[in-house]
Amino acid sequence: KPSELPPHTETLLKTLFDRYFDDRRVKVFTGGADIAKTLTSLPFDHIFFTGSIETGKKVYQAAASNLVPVTLELGGKSPAIVTKTANLEVAAKRIVYGKFINAGQTCIAPDYVYVDEGSKAGFIKALKQALESMYPLNGETLGTIVNQAHYERIRALIDDDLVINDYETSSEKRRITPVIMDNVTFEHRVMQEEIFGPVLPILTYKKHEEAIKTLNTLEKPLAMYVFSENKKVQNWFLSEVSSGSAAVNDTITQVANPYLPFGGVGKSGIGNYHGKYSFDTFSHTKSYVRKSTHFDPPIVYPPYGKKQFKLIRRVFK
């Protein structure tokens, strides 16, 4: 059941699957929330869902009525942490790359940057240079927002008083060029939900301990990105902050490795998949015993008397 929000993709998937697969093996269902509700109420062996946290809750509740196990790959606000030992130029390029793929509409995009206070000025300078190189204002390399409702939602998250770069919007084209917002706090509206669009807020911290303490008060994200040249600092964040997946000095590439499990934790998801982990997710390990009938010692069966207990003690002494 593909999402109905990109209708052309939905149609293409159904056309291709109907053409190349026997529908007794694979069946594509199209339609809206009513179809999804019907499907998730059925007693499948397993339900896998990727999407928003709110819809994931509904899927989980529907599956529970039939005790169907689920894998939920959801999302959340994945931080990119830029420490004082980070290579700012490389960090900026890789964050721009990971954030603005598909106009920011990926579940593992860096949702916001959490940067060391003393490194912020240098990072912003490098960030603007990376933006100009990859996404010039008059360029056409950025995708469009999936539908009008999401365009309006993302547009409402932009606080022009905090924006530090030139950007353009077009309701007709559903287009928003990259937006960088500085001096953002966790109380601002843009930090109250997963952005899932081309808007990048910048927040600052003073000490690593402060950053870790703050991150641990928030919902666990699907991904976390740590930029540091100090291995001790890298491991500190990796071990002290819970996230579904993580990358050090990079963004999103952890999801591309088929030898690594991918999935969320807490509200960012349940279970994992990719490579053999996908096979395991959709399989049940059934245990069984096969026993010969050629040897059937009577000591196994009751009634049990002193002879049996003496023999058992002797064997296990």
C-alpha atoms as one frame of an Amber mdcrd trajectory, in Angstrom:
protein
   0.000   0.000   0.000   2.074   2.948  -1.257   1.363   6.456  -0.078  -1.360
   8.248  -2.007   0.446  11.598  -1.641   2.667  11.072  -4.743  -0.038   9.716
  -7.112   2.273   9.250 -10.115   4.632   7.067  -8.068   1.668   5.123  -6.711
   0.367   4.485 -10.246   3.799   3.474 -11.540   4.358   0.982  -8.719   0.994
  -0.655  -9.284   1.557  -0.841 -13.046   4.977  -2.464 -12.697   4.010  -4.930
  -9.962   0.868  -5.974 -11.816   2.920  -6.505 -14.955   5.774  -8.537 -13.529
   4.407 -10.324 -10.430   1.698 -12.896  -9.877  -0.783 -11.159  -7.583  -0.920
 -14.296  -5.423   2.631 -13.344  -4.414   2.610  -9.545  -4.456  -0.423  -7.308
  -4.519  -0.359  -3.503  -4.620  -3.332  -1.689  -3.109  -3.898   1.953  -3.921
  -6.143   4.493  -2.289  -6.403   6.637   0.794  -6.607   6.211   4.540  -9.721
   4.006   4.278  -7.771   1.355   2.353  -4.879   1.534   4.812  -7.301   1.167
   7.722  -8.860  -1.924   6.162  -5.499  -3.533   5.423  -4.093  -2.956   8.898
  -7.189  -4.537  10.460  -6.457  -7.878   8.738  -4.601 -10.736  10.496  -1.349
 -10.619   8.569   1.772 -12.431   9.805   3.595  -9.105   9.964   2.891  -5.454
   9.181   5.660  -3.114   8.084   4.962   0.616   7.995   7.133   3.598   7.198
   5.755   7.100   7.644   4.798   9.585  10.311   4.695   8.958  14.049   0.974
   9.756  14.257   0.052   7.318  11.487   2.436   4.768  12.982   0.419   4.863
  16.219  -2.757   4.066  14.287  -1.083   1.160  12.497   0.226  -0.175  15.801
  -3.217   0.039  17.427  -4.899  -1.702  14.483  -2.297  -4.482  14.444  -2.672
  -5.011  18.186  -6.304  -6.095  17.775  -5.052  -9.202  15.933  -1.742  -9.493
  17.834   0.113  -8.910  14.576   3.810  -8.033  15.040   4.885  -4.752  13.473
   7.961  -2.999  12.205   7.564   0.769  12.291  10.102   3.029  10.604   8.978
   6.502  11.576  11.070   9.641  12.032  11.493  12.500  14.429  13.927  15.354
  14.785  17.335  13.968  13.876  20.121  16.276  15.111  23.408  17.101  13.388
  25.822  17.880  16.220  28.755  20.070  15.201  31.407  20.082  17.913  34.316
  22.486  18.363  36.717  19.924  16.870  34.655  19.438  13.708  36.012  20.106
  10.246  33.522  22.893   9.593  33.871  23.007   5.813  33.302  19.269   5.405
  30.545  19.243   8.028  28.703  22.036   6.233  28.872  20.286   2.854  27.721
  16.951   4.206  24.896  18.457   6.219  23.666  20.440   3.187  23.890  17.268
   1.115  21.933  15.167   3.624  19.408  17.833   4.543  18.265  18.992   1.132
  18.055  15.736  -0.824  14.490  15.552  -2.156  13.867  19.031  -0.713  14.403
  17.703   2.799  11.646  15.103   2.458  13.484  12.072   3.802  12.989  10.490
   7.209  16.710  10.539   8.033  17.473  14.100   6.941  19.290  16.195   9.565
  16.348  18.024  11.097  18.430  20.714  12.818  22.028  21.619  13.629  23.202
  21.692  17.239  26.527  23.518  17.057  29.178  24.450  19.602  28.683  28.131
  20.439  32.267  29.073  19.585  32.112  27.311  16.212  28.804  28.756  15.041
  30.129  31.728  13.067  32.629  29.607  11.134  30.050  26.909  10.530  27.444
  29.346   9.184  30.026  30.828   6.813  30.876  27.347   5.514  27.178  26.466
   5.367  26.345  29.439   3.144  29.236  28.582   0.826  28.036  24.989   0.535
  24.501  26.181  -0.217  25.653  28.560  -2.945  27.655  25.769  -4.531  25.003
  23.021  -4.417  21.734  24.956  -4.453  22.102  28.358  -6.121  19.001  30.487
  -5.689  18.082  30.408  -9.375  18.955  26.730  -9.801  16.601  23.841 -10.472
  18.377  21.113  -8.512  16.003  21.166  -5.545  12.864  19.043  -5.650   9.324
  20.237  -5.012   7.155  19.708  -1.956   4.987  16.609  -2.302   1.608  18.365
  -2.075  -0.025  21.688  -1.245  -0.872  20.788   2.346   2.761  20.002   3.126
   3.907  23.117   1.315   1.675  25.243   3.543   2.788  23.351   6.654   6.482
  23.885   5.920   5.963  27.499   4.907   4.287  28.161   8.274   7.390  26.875
  10.105   9.596  29.598   8.616  10.149  32.577  10.895  11.518  35.332   8.646
  12.966  37.164  11.659  15.357  34.233  12.118  16.192  33.496   8.481  19.824
  34.370   7.572  19.905  33.572   3.848  17.989  34.555   0.743  15.281  32.124
  -0.218  12.306  31.900  -2.540   8.915  30.241  -2.308   6.314  29.468  -4.931
   2.913  28.160  -3.954   2.106  27.451  -7.595   5.225  25.278  -8.065   5.175
  24.022  -4.442   8.788  25.094  -4.238  10.792  26.324  -1.243  14.504  26.918
  -1.712  16.812  26.072   1.243  16.107  28.122   4.361  18.622  28.591   7.196
  17.277  29.852  10.517  19.681  31.067  13.229  19.222  31.824  16.948  16.549
  29.167  17.172  15.574  27.695  20.542  13.766  24.471  21.380  10.668  26.565
  22.133  10.287  27.865  18.566   7.527  26.365  16.431  10.011  24.898  13.958
  11.347  22.699  16.776   7.958  21.313  17.781   7.585  18.817  14.918   9.627
  16.974  12.347  10.279  19.487   9.567  10.449  17.080   6.596  11.289  19.941
   4.284  14.104  22.316   3.201  14.313  24.321   6.438  17.408  24.017   8.650
  17.329  25.569  12.150  20.594  26.249  13.990  20.806  25.951  17.770  23.877
  26.293  19.979  25.310  24.691  23.096  28.251  25.625  25.328  29.542  22.274
  26.606  29.227  18.686  25.478  27.642  17.753  28.783  24.964  20.381  28.215
  24.262  19.122  24.695  23.985  15.495  25.812  21.744  16.388  28.750  19.430
  18.400  26.485  19.287  15.749  23.763  18.339  13.133  26.328  15.287  15.165
  27.349  13.937  14.993  23.791  12.232  12.160  21.912  14.698   9.646  20.510
  15.422  10.417  16.838  15.665   8.038  13.916  19.212   9.254  13.232  21.971
  11.280  14.859  24.953  12.846  13.125  28.100  13.720  15.074  30.790  15.909
  13.547  34.078  15.800  15.446  37.720  14.965  14.825  38.053  13.772  18.425
  37.325  10.055  18.763  36.601  10.376  22.482  33.940  13.008  21.764  32.501
  10.910  18.934  32.149   7.888  21.202  30.771  10.039  24.008  27.798  11.170
  21.933  27.309   7.707  20.401  27.197   6.007  23.790  25.308   8.637  25.791
  22.568   9.671  23.344  20.032   7.109  22.133  19.047   7.132  18.459  17.837
   4.625  15.912  20.988   4.994  13.808  24.000   7.285  13.683  26.850   8.484
  11.517  30.121  10.177  12.441  31.313  12.991  10.173  28.649  12.173   7.604
  24.904  12.152   7.014  22.412   9.540   5.737  25.019   7.033   4.467  24.337
   4.674   7.381  21.058   3.772   5.680  22.841   2.745   2.463  24.901  -0.058
   4.015  23.065  -3.403   3.565  25.193  -5.002   6.289  23.878  -2.642   8.968
  20.415  -2.881  10.549  18.286   0.217  10.135  15.370   1.199  12.323  14.141
   3.506  15.030  13.989   3.473  18.791  11.278   4.910  21.018   8.907   7.082
  18.999  11.183   6.938  15.950  10.270   3.317  15.347  10.184  -0.346  16.289
  12.360  -3.096  14.830  14.872  -2.916  11.998  15.551  -4.124   8.486  18.000
  -3.984   5.504  19.946  -6.912   4.096  19.712 -10.086   6.196  17.954  -8.051
   8.895  14.987  -7.684   6.531  14.883 -11.452   6.050  14.950 -11.931   9.825
  12.229  -9.313  10.337   9.821 -11.126   8.048  10.716 -14.600   9.303   9.902
 -16.685  12.347  12.574 -19.019  13.687  10.619 -22.197  14.347  12.300 -24.624
  16.750  11.660 -28.373  16.622  13.062 -31.697  17.866  13.353 -34.915  15.840
  13.827 -38.018  18.001  14.631 -41.617  17.111  12.252 -44.434  18.142  14.992
 -47.091  18.195  15.979 -46.323  21.774  13.278 -45.584  24.345  14.599 -45.975
  27.934  11.847 -46.780  30.459  13.439 -44.517  33.090  11.930 -41.567  31.261
   8.388 -42.576  32.126   6.532 -42.695  35.474   5.986 -44.095  37.975   9.246
 -42.859  39.451  10.788 -44.764  42.347  14.030 -45.015  44.297  15.811 -46.891
  41.498  15.215 -44.045  39.045  16.351 -41.367  41.500  19.512 -43.318  42.352
  20.332 -43.716  38.686  19.680 -40.050  37.966  21.964 -39.017  40.874  24.687
 -41.312  39.625  24.452 -39.956  36.081  24.468 -36.304  37.099  26.904 -36.595
  40.043
